[in-house]
Amino acid sequence: MKVGTTKIVRIGNSRGVRLPKTVLDQNNLSDQVSIEVQDGAVILRRENERRAGWDAQFREMAARGDDRPLMEDIPTDWDENEWQW
């Protein structure tokens, strides 16, 4: 969907494009986006927040009992000889 046209502006040694507020709002774009070039088109996408949804996944793991340590109570030489409080 074509939204309109804009000029490429100089930003230091680089060039940039100003995006209208309506485009930012409609696409929920914030301070950081991913950039992809495909078939002569430059595509900007929302950058997924790191660790988004992890809290819900951890709750589901706990409900299933999958949140236990894999190696529980297995002492090592480091545990016995080098660890200090």
Disulfide bonds with the S-S distance in Angstrom:
none
